[in-house]
Amino acid sequence: MSSKTPSTFLNVNGSAHQVQAEPDTPLLYILRNDLELNGPKFGCGLGECGACTVLVDGVAARSCVVPIKNVIGHEITTLEGLGSPEVPGPVQQAFIDKQGAQCGYCLNGMIMTIQALLNRTPHPTEQQIRQELKYNLCRCGTHMEIMEAALLAVERSR
């Protein structure tokens, strides 16, 4: 990195992190390369598959197409910010309980999408869940388990 690379602070998972990056750098690159967070994945690089989904102020955002200049001063939450391996968050636990993953690559996007939905709609219908999840790609064929996990997360949030 050049000494002329701008430095800024990002609020990620409840902590302030100083990063050096150009303002147009995709948030995903900072999360994975600089902060070494493995939840968000690089999928398509176009914001279409959902693997890179994070929450920005509680709202789902595709981090591969969000420049860091757009999230300065906002709270960014990654999969790691929802819970830990020892104490998973409620949505994470629902996915574990329903075995809602096969390869796990899409799992970040699925979980973050459901969390964002619950943030704005505490008791979504099955149709609302399906509507949200249809923008997340999964090629493993675990759609039934993913839906069951989402429904369980909603049930437990009541």
C-alpha positions as CSV (number, residue, x, y, z in Angstrom):
1,M,0.0,0.0,0.0
2,S,1.2,3.4,-0.8
3,S,1.7,5.9,2.0
4,K,-0.8,8.1,0.0
5,T,-3.5,5.6,0.3
6,P,-6.3,7.2,2.4
7,S,-7.0,5.9,5.9
8,T,-10.4,5.7,7.4
9,F,-12.3,4.0,10.2
10,L,-15.0,1.4,9.6
11,N,-17.4,0.2,12.3
12,V,-17.5,-3.6,11.9
13,N,-19.1,-6.0,14.4
14,G,-19.2,-3.4,17.1
15,S,-15.6,-2.3,16.8
16,A,-13.8,0.5,15.0
17,H,-11.2,-0.6,12.5
18,Q,-8.7,1.7,10.8
19,V,-8.2,0.7,7.2
20,Q,-6.1,2.1,4.4
21,A,-7.9,1.8,1.0
22,E,-9.2,3.9,-1.8
23,P,-12.7,5.2,-1.3
24,D,-14.1,3.0,-4.2
25,T,-12.6,-0.2,-2.8
26,P,-15.4,-2.8,-2.4
27,L,-16.2,-3.4,1.2
28,L,-15.9,-7.2,0.7
29,Y,-12.1,-6.8,0.0
30,I,-11.6,-4.9,3.2
31,L,-13.6,-7.4,5.3
32,R,-11.8,-10.4,3.9
33,N,-8.3,-9.2,3.1
34,D,-7.7,-6.6,5.8
35,L,-9.9,-7.6,8.7
36,E,-9.6,-11.4,7.9
37,L,-13.3,-12.0,8.2
38,N,-14.4,-15.2,6.4
39,G,-18.2,-15.0,6.7
40,P,-18.8,-12.9,3.5
41,K,-17.6,-14.8,0.4
42,F,-16.7,-13.7,-3.0
43,G,-19.2,-15.2,-5.4
44,C,-20.0,-13.3,-8.5
45,G,-18.5,-9.9,-7.9
46,L,-21.7,-8.3,-9.3
47,G,-24.0,-8.3,-6.3
48,E,-26.2,-10.9,-7.8
49,C,-25.5,-14.2,-5.9
50,G,-25.7,-13.1,-2.2
51,A,-22.6,-14.8,-1.0
52,C,-21.0,-11.5,0.1
53,T,-24.1,-10.2,2.0
54,V,-23.5,-8.2,5.2
55,L,-25.7,-5.9,7.2
56,V,-25.2,-2.1,7.0
57,D,-27.2,-0.5,9.8
58,G,-29.2,-3.8,10.0
59,V,-30.1,-3.8,6.3
60,A,-28.8,-6.5,3.9
61,A,-26.1,-5.2,1.4
62,R,-24.0,-6.9,-1.2
63,S,-20.5,-6.0,0.0
64,C,-18.8,-6.9,-3.3
65,V,-20.5,-3.8,-4.9
66,V,-20.6,-1.4,-1.9
67,P,-17.6,1.0,-1.9
68,I,-16.2,1.7,1.5
69,K,-16.9,5.4,1.1
70,N,-20.6,4.5,1.3
71,V,-20.4,2.8,4.7
72,I,-18.2,5.2,6.7
73,G,-20.1,6.1,9.8
74,H,-22.4,3.2,9.5
75,E,-22.5,-0.1,11.5
76,I,-21.4,-3.1,9.4
77,T,-22.3,-6.6,10.7
78,T,-20.9,-9.7,9.2
79,L,-21.7,-13.3,9.9
80,E,-19.1,-13.3,12.7
81,G,-21.0,-10.4,14.3
82,L,-24.2,-12.5,14.8
83,G,-22.6,-15.0,17.1
84,S,-19.6,-17.2,17.7
85,P,-18.9,-20.9,17.1
86,E,-19.5,-21.5,20.9
87,V,-22.7,-19.3,21.0
88,P,-24.3,-19.0,17.6
89,G,-26.9,-16.3,17.0
90,P,-30.5,-17.4,16.8
91,V,-30.6,-17.5,13.0
92,Q,-27.2,-19.3,12.8
93,Q,-28.5,-21.8,15.4
94,A,-31.7,-22.4,13.3
95,F,-29.5,-23.2,10.3
96,I,-27.4,-25.6,12.4
97,D,-30.5,-27.3,13.9
98,K,-32.1,-27.8,10.5
99,Q,-28.8,-28.7,8.8
100,G,-29.3,-25.9,6.3
101,A,-26.0,-26.2,4.6
102,Q,-24.2,-28.6,2.3
103,C,-21.1,-26.9,1.0
104,G,-21.8,-23.8,3.0
105,Y,-20.7,-21.3,0.4
106,C,-24.1,-19.6,0.1
107,L,-24.8,-19.9,3.8
108,N,-23.5,-16.4,4.7
109,G,-25.9,-14.8,2.3
110,M,-28.9,-16.9,3.4
111,I,-28.3,-16.2,7.1
112,M,-27.6,-12.5,6.7
113,T,-30.7,-12.1,4.4
114,I,-32.9,-13.8,7.0
115,Q,-31.4,-11.7,9.8
116,A,-32.1,-8.5,7.8
117,L,-35.7,-9.6,7.1
118,L,-36.2,-10.3,10.8
119,N,-34.7,-6.8,11.6
120,R,-37.4,-5.1,9.6
121,T,-40.3,-7.6,9.8
122,P,-40.2,-9.5,13.1
123,H,-42.8,-12.0,12.0
124,P,-42.5,-12.5,8.3
125,T,-44.7,-14.9,6.4
126,E,-43.4,-17.9,4.5
127,Q,-44.0,-16.0,1.2
128,Q,-42.0,-13.0,2.5
129,I,-39.1,-15.4,3.4
130,R,-39.2,-17.0,0.0
131,Q,-39.3,-13.5,-1.7
132,E,-36.1,-12.5,0.2
133,L,-34.2,-15.7,-0.3
134,K,-34.9,-15.9,-4.1
135,Y,-32.1,-13.4,-4.6
136,N,-29.5,-15.8,-3.0
137,L,-28.0,-18.5,-5.2
138,C,-27.5,-22.0,-3.9
139,R,-26.4,-24.8,-6.2
140,C,-26.2,-27.7,-3.6
141,G,-29.9,-28.5,-3.5
142,T,-30.5,-27.7,0.2
143,H,-33.3,-25.3,-0.5
144,M,-35.8,-27.3,1.7
145,E,-33.4,-27.3,4.7
146,I,-32.7,-23.6,4.2
147,M,-36.4,-22.8,4.1
148,E,-37.0,-24.9,7.2
149,A,-34.1,-23.1,9.0
150,A,-35.6,-19.7,8.0
151,L,-39.0,-20.8,9.3
152,L,-37.5,-22.0,12.6
153,A,-35.6,-18.8,13.1
154,V,-38.9,-16.9,12.6
155,E,-40.7,-19.2,15.0
156,R,-38.0,-18.8,17.7
157,S,-38.1,-15.0,17.3
158,R,-41.7,-14.8,18.4
